[in-house]
Amino acid sequence: MMYNTQRKLLNMREYGRNVQQMVDYLFTIEDRDKRSQQAKVLVELMAILNPHLKNVEDFRHMLWDHLHFMSNFS
């Protein structure tokens, strides 16, 4: 059994381990168009998971910043 203390640390805990795994999966997609499409879907999912952030100015831009941060700016 794998415990969370044995796994790699999360960059942003508010999104959870599943979203972090989706971000990691994006790096395995070789086709650039498909990878971009999946990144857009992931940002939409992040918006659904955090509806309280919709009142923030530049909401979408902030989510893309979070995605870049979770991917270690790769």
Secondary structure by P-SEA (a helix, b strand, c coil): ccccccccccccccccaaaaaaaaaaaacccaaaaaaaaaaaaaaaaaaccccccccaaaaaaaaaaaaaaccc
